[in-house]
Amino acid sequence: METKTPDVELAVQPQIVGWDGPDDPENPFNWSRAKKGRQLVVMSINTFLTPLASSMFAPGVADVLAEFHCTSTLLGSFVVSIFLLGYMVGPFAIAPLSELYGRRILYHVCNVLFLVLTVACALSRSLGQLFAFRFLAGMAGVCPLTIGSGTVADMVPKEKRAGVMSIWAMGPLLGPVVGPVAGGFLAEREGWRWVFWVIAIATGVLVVVSLFVYNETYAPLLLQAKAARLRRETGDASLRSEHDSDRSAKHVFFLALTRPVKLLFRSPIVILMSLYAALTYGYMYLVFTTLTTVFETNYGFSQGLAGLSYLGFGLGCMLSLVVVGRIANRIARDHSAKGCFTPESRLPPMIFGCWFIPIGLFWYGWAVQADTHWIVPILGTAVFGIGMMCVFIPANTYLVDSYLRYAASVTAANTALRSLLGAVLPLAGPAMYDALGVGWGNSILAFISLVMCAVPLFFWKYGRRIRTSKRFQLAL
């Protein structure tokens, strides 16, 4: 007697699609130097342009208040810093969206929105409209700061990452420096609205160029596209990217949306490093919002010449940029060759360079208080600029290397906290300097900065233990 065996459906095991070996030309690490270089150059310009808009407007604030019949110095500071509140909010949407849809589309959409909102700022007919459009422009403009470090990590190996990251990091630091220099003369000659028109024209050119230059670099999205192409070509429906998961897009978005908050509140590395970078960034904007007034009042500078007082800080940043980038790359190469490279290998430039921040703050504050020659406080801001880069670049690369897969999320957490302090601290500047004077006001900032110099030393000694401890492992 014949027995029929029931039909059994065998589960088809998915075929995993990854890179075709270490030399796969589709892997962004293996792109040609020219292809990487074009994207990195345009991305650096992109990252420079939106922070430029944050401060280029500062020298024209008095004209804005006069035009809209407002006498509040607090509102004058807030019309500059509200842009940074947009910087604080934007990353929490941009970072998760970039993990769903990739980097390129976010760059394009946010650049177009930034262009439209900058034009709206130029056409504002009330202080309320200007506040609203500045805030929204900050939300859109923060895109390259949020996902830029992730783009660098997508394309550049760790041995060269610090040098490239230092070039990318010029934007958030040099943009606010160059802005007042150019904005001072422009607002003086053509009026404050032309500051926004110039930024809009530059952004329009960037939008067109980036359409031809930007390529997608996010590996999970590239491998998803590769798997889809292979399914079409082979007819094998079981092909799946190695990054595929059963989670819905809504679930993935929610996880990515909450990840920056988790990182901030559950990782000692992220909260302390981000707080140090944020405090330093806030100091920069606090000094910037008062620098014009100090040099106009104490040294009799015109509005245009007062913008030139920012050059000391810019020169200090440029000098530090070159030195920190080279030292960081050399350390990474040496440690990689010896097989001992860890994220903590990024910290030595910060350990030795962070002391320039309190030195520069003491120098600048007491030079103004003592009514010395105008070059002396400018040299103090240059020392402060050296310290800024010594903190900013290593902090960024350390965070990215510690959470490489979630580079966009950790940068979003860092950017959000940094932007919050960058927006809030300048509001306290005029009152603090009025009550204490520039000397003691800056001394308070310097004393706090001295305490924060212990942060890189702490992570140099305990960072590895914290990163590998189960207590601080995150369900990301």
MILUM-842048 format. One record per residue (C-alpha): residue number from 1; residue in one letter; x, y, z. Coordinates in steps of 0.05 Angstrom, whole numbers, plus 32768, in hexadecimal, padded with zeros to 4 digits. Last residue first. Layout:
BEGIN
   num   residu      x      y      z
   NUM        a      X      Y      Z
...
END
This chain:
BEGIN
   num   residu      x      y      z
   476        l   8192   83FB   8194
   475        a   818A   83D3   81D4
   474        l   81C4   83F7   81F5
   473        q   8200   83D8   8219
   472        f   8211   8404   8254
   471        r   820B   83D1   828C
   470        k   8226   839B   825F
   469        s   8269   83BF   8261
   468        t   828F   83C2   821E
   467        r   8288   840C   8211
   466        i   8293   841E   825B
   465        r   82D3   83F4   8261
   464        r   82EE   8412   8221
   463        g   82E0   8459   8238
   462        y   8300   8451   827D
   461        k   8346   846E   8278
   460        w   8342   8498   8238
   459        f   82F9   84A4   824A
   458        f   830B   84C6   828B
   457        l   8344   84EE   826C
   456        p   8314   8506   8235
   455        v   82E2   851F   826B
   454        a   8314   853F   829C
   453        c   8319   857E   8271
   452        m   82D0   858A   8284
   451        v   82E5   85A7   82C7
   450        l   8311   85DA   82A4
   449        s   82D7   85EC   8276
   448        i   82AD   85FE   82B3
   447        f   82E5   862B   82CC
   446        a   82EB   864B   8287
   445        l   82A1   865C   8282
   444        i   82A5   867D   82C7
   443        s   82E3   86A2   82B0
   442        n   82BF   86BC   8272
   441        g   828D   86E1   829D
   440        w   82C4   86F7   82CD
   439        g   82EA   871B   8295
   438        v   82AF   8730   8269
   437        g   828D   8755   82A2
   436        l   8266   8733   82DA
   435        a   821F   874E   82D6
   434        d   821F   876B   828F
   433        y   8248   872F   8276
   432        m   8217   86FE   8294
   431        a   81DA   8723   827B
   430        p   81F6   8729   8233
   429        g   820B   86DF   8231
   428        a   81CF   86BB   824F
   427        l   81AB   86B7   820C
   426        p   81EC   869E   81ED
   425        l   81E7   865F   8219
   424        v   81A3   8649   81FF
   423        a   81AD   863F   81B5
   422        g   81F2   861F   81B5
   421        l   81DD   85F7   81F2
   420        l   81A4   85D9   81CB
   419        s   81CE   85D2   818C
   418        r   8202   85A8   81AF
   417        l   81CD   857B   81CE
   416        a   81AC   8570   818B
   415        t   81ED   8568   8165
   414        n   8209   8533   8194
   413        a   81C8   850B   8195
   412        a   81C3   8510   8149
   411        t   820C   84FC   8142
   410        v   81FE   84BE   816B
   409        s   81C2   84AE   813F
   408        a   81E5   84BA   80FD
   407        a   8222   8490   8112
   406        y   81F6   8455   8126
   405        r   8222   841F   8107
   404        l   8261   8442   8120
   403        y   824D   844B   8168
   402        s   8291   8453   818B
   401        d   82B2   8469   814A
   400        v   827D   849F   813F
   399        l   8282   84B8   8187
   398        y   82CE   84BA   8186
   397        t   82CE   84DD   8142
   396        n   829F   8514   8159
   395        a   82C2   851F   819C
   394        p   8307   851E   817B
   393        i   82F1   8555   814A
   392        f   82CC   8584   817A
   391        v   82FB   8583   81B5
   390        c   833D   8595   8194
   389        m   8316   85C0   8163
   388        m   82FB   85EB   819B
   387        g   833F   85EF   81BD
   386        i   835F   860F   8181
   385        g   8323   863F   817C
   384        f   832D   8655   81C4
   383        v   8376   8665   81B5
   382        a   835D   868F   817A
   381        t   832A   86B1   81A7
   380        g   8363   86C6   81D4
   379        l   8389   86E2   8198
   378        i   834C   870C   8189
   377        p   834D   8724   81D2
   376        v   8395   873C   81C8
   375        i   838C   875B   8182
   374        w   835C   8790   819D
   373        h   8392   87B0   81C9
   372        t   8384   87A7   8213
   371        d   8345   87C0   8236
   370        a   8353   8798   8275
   369        q   830D   8778   8272
   368        v   8317   8768   8228
   367        a   8359   8745   8236
   366        w   833A   8725   8273
   365        g   8303   8702   824B
   364        y   832D   86EE   820E
   363        w   8366   86CF   8236
   362        f   833A   86AC   826A
   361        l   8310   868E   8232
   360        g   834D   867A   8209
   359        i   836E   8657   8243
   358        p   832C   8634   8255
   357        i   8327   8619   820D
   356        f   8371   860B   8202
   355        w   836E   85D4   8237
   354        c   8346   85A8   8207
   353        g   8384   859D   81DC
   352        f   83AA   8568   8204
   351        i   8372   8537   8214
   350        m   834E   8549   81D3
   349        p   8389   8538   81A7
   348        p   8392   84F7   81CF
   347        l   8348   84E0   81C8
   346        r   8340   84BE   8185
   345        s   8365   847F   819A
   344        e   832C   8476   81CC
   343        p   8302   845B   8191
   342        t   8332   841F   8192
   341        f   8370   8410   8169
   340        c   839F   83DC   8189
   339        g   83B2   83B2   814C
   338        k   83F8   83D1   8148
   337        a   83EB   83EA   8101
   336        s   83A7   8403   8116
   335        h   83C5   8429   8151
   334        d   83F9   844A   8124
   333        r   83C7   845C   80EE
   332        a   8394   8478   8120
   331        i   83CA   84A0   8144
   330        r   83E3   84BD   8102
   329        n   839B   84CF   80ED
   328        a   838E   84F3   812F
   327        i   83D0   851A   812B
   326        r   83C2   8531   80E4
   325        g   837A   8546   80F1
   324        v   838B   8568   8133
   323        v   83C3   8592   8114
   322        v   839D   85A8   80D6
   321        l   835C   85B8   80FB
   320        s   8381   85DB   8134
   319        l   839F   860E   8104
   318        m   835C   8618   80E1
   317        c   8336   861F   8123
   316        g   8368   8653   813E
   315        l   8362   867A   80FD
   314        g   8316   867A   8103
   313        f   8317   8691   814B
   312        g   8344   86CB   8139
   311        l   8318   86DB   80FD
   310        y   82DB   86EA   8128
   309        s   82F3   8732   8134
   308        l   82EA   873F   80EA
   307        g   829E   8744   80F5
   306        a   82AB   8780   8122
   305        l   82CB   87A2   80E5
   304        g   8288   87A1   80C0
   303        q   825F   87BB   80FA
   302        s   8292   87F1   8108
   301        f   82C6   87E6   813E
   300        g   82CA   8817   8179
   299        y   82F6   87EB   81A4
   298        n   82CC   87DF   81E3
   297        t   8286   87E9   81C6
   296        e   828D   87D0   817F
   295        f   82BE   8799   8193
   294        v   8295   8781   81CD
   293        t   8252   8786   81A8
   292        t   826C   875C   816D
   291        l   828A   8728   819C
   290        t   824A   871F   81C5
   289        t   8223   86EE   819A
   288        f   8264   86CB   8186
   287        v   827C   86BF   81CD
   286        l   823B   869E   81E0
   285        y   823B   8678   819E
   284        m   8280   865B   81AC
   283        y   8270   864C   81F4
   282        g   8233   8624   81DD
   281        y   8260   85FB   81B0
   280        t   828F   85ED   81EB
   279        l   8254   85D8   8216
   278        a   8238   85AD   81DE
   277        a   827B   858A   81D2
   276        y   8282   857B   821C
   275        l   8239   8565   8222
   274        s   823F   8539   81E4
   273        m   827D   8517   8202
   272        l   825A   850E   8246
   271        i   8217   84F6   822B
   270        v   8233   84C9   81F4
   269        i   8268   84A6   821E
   268        p   823B   849E   825A
   267        s   8208   847A   822E
   266        r   81C2   8473   8248
   265        f   81A5   84B9   8244
   264        l   81C4   84D4   8204
   263        l   81C7   8491   81E0
   262        k   817F   8482   81F0
   261        v   8169   84C7   81D7
   260        p   8190   84BD   8196
   259        r   8170   8477   818F
   258        t   8128   848E   8197
   257        l   811D   84A3   814F
   256        a   8146   8468   8134
   255        l   8119   8437   815A
   254        f   80DA   845C   8143
   253        f   80F2   845D   80FB
   252        v   8102   8413   80FC
   251        h   80BE   8403   8119
   250        k   809A   842D   80E4
   249        a   80C4   840E   80AD
   248        s   80AE   83CA   80C6
   247        r   80DF   839B   80E8
   246        d   80EE   8358   80C8
   245        s   8136   836C   80BD
   244        d   8163   8377   8081
   243        h   81AC   838B   808E
   242        e   81CA   834E   806D
   241        s   81A1   8360   8030
   240        r   8170   832A   8019
   239        l   816D   82FA   7FDF
   238        s   8135   82C7   7FE7
   237        a   810D   82E0   7FAB
   236        d   8140   82C3   7F7A
   235        g   812A   82DC   7F36
   234        t   8173   82E6   7F24
   233        e   8174   832D   7F08
   232        r   8138   8348   7F2F
   231        r   814E   8329   7F70
   230        l   8195   8341   7F63
   229        r   817D   8389   7F5B
   228        a   8154   8385   7F9C
   227        a   8191   8369   7FC1
   226        k   81BD   83A2   7FA7
   225        a   8189   83D6   7FBA
   224        q   8186   83B9   8001
   223        l   81D2   83B8   8002
   222        l   81D5   8402   7FF1
   221        l   81A1   8413   8026
   220        p   81C6   83ED   805C
   219        a   8209   840B   8046
   218        y   81F6   8455   804A
   217        t   8221   8478   8016
   216        e   81EE   8492   7FE3
   215        n   820F   84BF   7FB0
   214        y   8212   850B   7FB2
   213        v   8234   852D   7F77
   212        f   8201   853B   7F40
   211        l   81C7   8552   7F6C
   210        s   81FA   8571   7F9B
   209        v   820D   85A5   7F66
   208        v   81C5   85BE   7F5D
   207        v   81B6   85C3   7FA7
   206        l   81F9   85E4   7FB5
   205        v   81EC   861B   7F82
   204        g   81A8   8629   7FA3
   203        t   81C9   8629   7FE7
   202        a   81FB   865F   7FD2
   201        i   81C1   868A   7FB7
   200        a   8199   867F   7FF7
   199        i   81D4   8692   8023
   198        v   81DD   86D2   7FFB
   197        w   8193   86E2   8000
   196        f   8194   86D6   804B
   195        v   81CB   8708   8058
   194        w   81A8   8736   8027
   193        r   816F   873E   8058
   192        w   819E   875D   808C
   191        g   81AC   879C   8064
   190        e   81D8   87A9   8027
   189        r   8216   87CE   8041
   188        e   8217   87C1   808C
   187        a   81F4   877D   8086
   186        l   8227   8767   8052
   185        f   8263   8781   8079
   184        g   824F   875E   80B9
   183        g   8234   8720   8097
   182        a   8277   870E   8077
   181        v   829D   870F   80B8
   180        p   8260   86F8   80E0
   179        g   8258   86B9   80B6
   178        v   82A2   86A6   80AF
   177        v   82A5   8692   80F8
   176        p   8261   866F   80FE
   175        g   8272   8647   80C0
   174        l   82B8   8638   80DA
   173        l   82A0   860C   8113
   172        p   8265   85E4   80F7
   171        g   8286   85E1   80B3
   170        m   82CD   85D0   80C8
   169        a   82B3   858D   80E2
   168        w   82B4   8570   809C
   167        i   82FE   857F   8096
   166        s   830B   8561   80DB
   165        m   82E3   8524   80C8
   164        v   830F   8519   808C
   163        g   834D   851A   80B8
   162        a   832D   84EF   80EE
   161        r   8314   84BB   80BB
   160        k   8356   84AA   809B
   159        e   836A   846D   80C3
   158        k   8320   845F   80D3
   157        p   830E   8451   808B
   156        v   82E7   8486   8064
   155        m   82A6   847B   803E
   154        d   826D   846B   806D
   153        a   8290   848D   80A8
   152        v   8292   84CF   8081
   151        t   8248   84C8   8071
   150        g   8239   84BA   80BA
   149        s   825F   84F8   80CD
   148        g   8234   8520   809D
   147        i   81F2   8503   80B6
   146        t   81E0   8536   80EB
   145        l   820C   8571   80D6
   144        p   81F6   856A   808E
   143        c   81AC   8569   80A3
   142        v   81AF   85A4   80D4
   141        g   8197   85D4   809E
   140        a   8150   85B9   809D
   139        m   8143   85C4   80E7
   138        g   816B   8605   80E7
   137        a   8141   8620   80AD
   136        l   8102   860F   80D6
   135        f   811C   8638   8111
   134        r   8131   8672   80E5
   133        f   80EE   8671   80C2
   132        a   80C7   8675   8103
   131        f   80F3   86AB   8123
   130        l   80F1   86D5   80E3
   129        q   80A6   86D0   80DF
   128        g   809F   86E7   8128
   127        l   80CE   8721   811C
   126        s   80A1   8739   80E4
   125        r   80A0   8741   8099
   124        s   80CE   8707   8087
   123        l   80E5   8706   803E
   122        a   812E   86F5   804C
   121        c   8119   86C0   807E
   120        a   80EB   86A1   804A
   119        v   8125   869D   801A
   118        t   814B   8677   804F
   117        l   810E   864A   8058
   116        v   810D   8637   800E
   115        l   8158   8629   800C
   114        f   8157   8600   804C
   113        l   811D   85D7   8031
   112        v   8144   85C8   7FF1
   111        n   8182   85B5   8019
   110        c   8157   8589   8047
   109        v   813A   8562   800D
   108        h   817C   8557   7FEA
   107        y   81A5   8543   8027
   106        l   816E   8515   8040
   105        i   8169   84F2   7FFC
   104        r   81B4   84E4   7FFE
   103        r   81BB   84C8   8044
   102        g   8190   848A   8042
   101        y   8145   847E   8044
   100        l   8139   8459   8086
    99        e   817A   8469   80AB
    98        s   8179   84B0   8090
    97        l   8132   84B8   80A9
    96        p   8148   84A4   80EF
    95        a   817F   84DA   80EF
    94        i   8156   8512   80CE
    93        a   811C   8510   80FF
    92        f   8141   8516   8141
    91        p   8177   853F   811F
    90        g   8148   8579   810F
    89        v   8134   858C   8157
    88        m   8177   85A6   8171
    87        y   818D   85C8   8130
    86        g   814A   85EB   8130
    85        l   815C   8604   8175
    84        l   819D   861A   8155
    83        f   8178   8649   8126
    82        i   8156   8666   8164
    81        s   819C   867F   8178
    80        v   819F   86BB   8149
    79        v   8158   86D5   8154
    78        f   8163   86C4   819D
    77        s   819D   86F4   81A7
    76        g   8174   872F   818D
    75        l   8138   8716   81B4
    74        l   8162   871B   81F3
    73        t   817B   8760   81DE
    72        s   8133   8778   81DF
    71        t   8128   87BB   81BB
    70        c   80F8   87A6   8184
    69        h   80DD   87D5   814E
    68        f   80DD   87A1   8115
    67        e   8110   87C8   80EC
    66        a   813A   87DB   8129
    65        l   813C   8793   8142
    64        v   8151   877B   80FD
    63        d   8187   87B1   80F8
    62        a   81A3   879E   813C
    61        v   81A5   8755   8126
    60        g   81CF   8763   80E8
    59        p   8211   874C   8106
    58        a   81F2   8708   8119
    57        f   81D6   86F4   80D4
    56        m   8215   86D1   80BF
    55        s   820E   86A9   8100
    54        s   81DF   866E   80F2
    53        a   81E2   8676   80A7
    52        l   822B   8662   80A7
    51        p   8216   8625   80CE
    50        t   81ED   8612   8090
    49        l   8224   861F   805E
    48        f   825E   85FA   807E
    47        t   823E   85B5   8080
    46        n   8229   85BD   8037
    45        i   826F   85D3   8025
    44        s   828A   8595   8049
    43        m   8257   856A   8024
    42        v   826D   8587   7FE2
    41        v   82B6   8576   7FF2
    40        l   82A5   8532   800E
    39        q   827C   851E   7FD1
    38        r   82B0   8534   7F9F
    37        g   82E8   8512   7FC7
    36        k   82C4   84D0   7FCC
    35        k   82BA   84CC   7F81
    34        a   8301   84E5   7F74
    33        r   8320   84B4   7FA5
    32        s   82FD   847A   7F82
    31        w   82C8   8454   7FA8
    30        n   82E1   8419   7FD2
    29        f   82C8   842F   8016
    28        p   8285   8440   7FF5
    27        n   827B   83F5   7FE7
    26        e   8263   83EE   7F9F
    25        p   82AA   83E1   7F88
    24        d   82AD   83A1   7FB2
    23        d   82F6   839C   7FC9
    22        p   82E9   837E   800E
    21        g   82BF   8345   7FF3
    20        d   8280   8348   7FC9
    19        w   825A   8373   7FFB
    18        g   821D   8353   801B
    17        v   81E0   832C   8003
    16        i   81C5   82F5   802F
    15        q   819E   82BD   800E
    14        p   815F   82B1   8035
    13        q   8150   8269   804A
    12        v   8113   8250   8027
    11        a   80E6   822D   8058
    10        l   80D5   81E8   803E
     9        e   808C   81DE   8030
     8        v   807B   8196   803F
     7        d   804C   8170   8012
     6        p   802E   8136   8037
     5        t   804C   80F1   802B
     4        k   801C   80C2   8008
     3        t   801F   807A   801E
     2        e   801B   8043   7FEB
     1        m   8000   8000   8000
END
